[in-house]
Amino acid sequence: MPNRVLETPYPLIDADPHASRVIRYFRPSDYAFWASTTAAFPAALYFWEMADPSRSKLKTPLKLGGFLGFTAGFLMAYQRSSLRFWGWTENKREEDRDLEELRQRAQEGKPLYGESPQPGWVQYAASTNSQWSQLKFAAFPMFNLVNHNHHGTDPAKYGVKPAETSS
């Protein structure tokens, strides 16, 4: 089954980026968003307690709020980075970095998206399960942790000859 092709305002970099690439491509604004979300959860609990005191200790709720803020902030930063890979938001910096990184891999004769010990059908199943999963983080957080060749882009733009792309 072919990848779904969407018209996006910016160029598609990768339809199903590996989790390590998404995290490596975080911008400083993503880290700032993550940090502010981490701080906002316990701060909101603290101010809520000030507005309506409950006469109980806040130690455990503040720790839980910090953990929830940290987790929610990471998922939102991951999603923001993924949106740039998909071309849904401005992605010039990521596009240049991707082009440089994958051209280097192609020149060295390495597979563009890494090697995987899994058989082809497992790679395909993993790609179909994780593609667009960043839109469903609220229901079920899922990340692409498998190297595969199903990325919705033409490997020729990195200098790979068509015969080399078969898996």
C-alpha positions as CSV (number, residue, x, y, z in Angstrom):
1,M,0.0,0.0,0.0
2,P,1.5,3.4,-1.0
3,N,2.0,6.2,1.5
4,R,-0.7,8.8,1.7
5,V,0.4,11.9,-0.1
6,L,-0.8,15.2,1.4
7,E,-0.4,18.7,0.1
8,T,1.5,20.7,2.7
9,P,2.5,24.3,2.8
10,Y,6.2,23.3,3.3
11,P,8.2,20.4,1.8
12,L,7.8,16.9,3.3
13,I,11.0,15.8,4.9
14,D,9.9,12.4,6.3
15,A,6.4,10.9,6.6
16,D,7.5,8.5,9.4
17,P,10.7,9.8,11.1
18,H,12.6,7.6,13.6
19,A,12.2,8.8,17.2
20,S,15.9,9.6,17.5
21,R,15.8,11.9,14.5
22,V,12.7,13.7,15.8
23,I,14.5,14.3,19.2
24,R,17.8,15.3,17.5
25,Y,16.0,17.9,15.4
26,F,14.3,19.6,18.4
27,R,14.7,23.4,18.2
28,P,15.4,25.6,21.2
29,S,11.7,26.6,21.1
30,D,10.7,23.0,21.6
31,Y,12.9,22.7,24.7
32,A,11.5,26.0,26.0
33,F,7.9,24.7,25.4
34,W,8.8,21.5,27.2
35,A,10.3,23.3,30.1
36,S,7.5,25.8,30.4
37,T,4.9,22.9,30.4
38,T,6.9,21.1,33.0
39,A,6.8,24.2,35.2
40,A,3.2,25.1,34.4
41,F,1.6,22.0,35.9
42,P,2.9,22.2,39.4
43,A,2.6,26.1,39.3
44,A,-1.1,25.7,38.4
45,L,-1.6,23.3,41.3
46,Y,0.2,25.6,43.7
47,F,-1.9,28.6,42.7
48,W,-5.1,26.6,42.8
49,E,-4.2,25.6,46.3
50,M,-3.7,29.2,47.2
51,A,-7.1,30.2,45.8
52,D,-8.9,27.3,47.5
53,P,-6.9,25.8,50.3
54,S,-7.5,22.1,51.1
55,R,-5.4,21.9,54.3
56,S,-3.5,18.9,53.0
57,K,0.2,18.8,52.1
58,L,1.1,19.6,48.5
59,K,4.3,17.5,48.3
60,T,2.8,14.5,46.4
61,P,0.5,16.5,44.2
62,L,3.3,18.9,43.2
63,K,5.6,15.9,42.3
64,L,2.8,14.3,40.3
65,G,2.1,17.6,38.6
66,G,5.8,17.9,37.7
67,F,5.8,14.4,36.2
68,L,2.7,15.1,34.2
69,G,4.0,18.4,33.0
70,F,7.3,16.8,32.0
71,T,5.6,14.1,30.1
72,A,3.0,16.3,28.4
73,G,5.8,18.8,27.5
74,F,7.9,16.1,26.0
75,L,5.0,14.8,23.9
76,M,4.1,18.3,22.7
77,A,7.7,19.1,21.8
78,Y,7.9,15.8,20.0
79,Q,4.7,16.5,18.1
80,R,5.9,20.0,17.2
81,S,9.1,18.6,15.7
82,S,7.1,15.9,13.9
83,L,4.9,18.5,12.3
84,R,8.0,20.1,10.8
85,F,9.1,16.7,9.4
86,W,5.7,16.4,7.7
87,G,5.9,19.9,6.3
88,W,2.9,21.2,8.2
89,T,4.9,24.0,9.8
90,E,8.0,26.0,8.7
91,N,10.9,23.5,8.3
92,K,13.7,25.2,6.4
93,R,16.3,24.4,9.1
94,E,15.2,20.8,9.3
95,E,15.1,20.4,5.5
96,D,18.7,21.7,5.2
97,R,19.9,19.5,8.0
98,D,18.2,16.4,6.6
99,L,19.6,17.0,3.1
100,E,23.1,17.3,4.5
101,E,22.8,14.3,6.8
102,L,21.3,11.9,4.3
103,R,23.5,13.0,1.4
104,Q,26.5,12.2,3.7
105,R,25.0,8.7,4.4
106,A,24.4,8.1,0.7
107,Q,28.0,9.2,-0.2
108,E,29.4,6.8,2.4
109,G,27.3,4.0,0.9
110,K,25.2,3.5,4.0
111,P,21.4,3.0,4.0
112,L,19.6,6.3,4.3
113,Y,17.5,5.4,7.2
114,G,19.8,2.9,9.0
115,E,19.9,-0.9,9.0
116,S,17.3,-3.0,10.7
117,P,17.6,-6.7,11.7
118,Q,13.8,-7.1,11.2
119,P,12.4,-8.8,8.1
120,G,10.7,-6.5,5.5
121,W,7.2,-7.3,6.6
122,V,7.9,-6.4,10.2
123,Q,9.5,-3.1,9.0
124,Y,6.4,-2.4,6.9
125,A,4.0,-3.2,9.8
126,A,6.0,-1.0,12.1
127,S,5.9,1.9,9.6
128,T,2.1,1.6,9.1
129,N,1.6,1.5,12.9
130,S,3.7,4.5,13.7
131,Q,2.9,6.7,10.7
132,W,0.8,9.7,11.8
133,S,0.9,8.4,15.4
134,Q,2.1,11.7,16.7
135,L,-1.5,13.0,16.1
136,K,-2.8,10.4,18.6
137,F,-0.5,11.0,21.6
138,A,-3.5,11.8,23.9
139,A,-5.0,8.3,23.3
140,F,-1.9,6.2,22.8
141,P,1.7,7.5,22.6
142,M,3.6,5.5,20.0
143,F,7.0,6.3,18.5
144,N,8.8,4.9,15.4
145,L,11.6,2.8,16.9
146,V,12.3,0.7,13.7
147,N,14.5,1.6,10.8
148,H,12.7,1.1,7.6
149,N,12.5,2.5,4.0
150,H,8.9,3.7,4.1
151,H,9.3,7.5,4.5
152,G,7.3,9.0,1.6
153,T,10.2,10.8,0.0
154,D,12.3,10.1,-3.1
155,P,15.8,8.8,-2.2
156,A,17.1,10.2,-5.4
157,K,17.2,13.7,-3.9
158,Y,20.0,12.5,-1.6
159,G,22.0,11.0,-4.4
160,V,20.8,7.4,-4.1
161,K,20.5,5.5,-7.4
162,P,17.1,3.6,-7.9
163,A,18.7,0.2,-7.8
164,E,20.1,0.8,-4.3
165,T,16.7,1.6,-2.8
166,S,15.2,-1.9,-3.0
167,S,14.9,-3.6,0.4
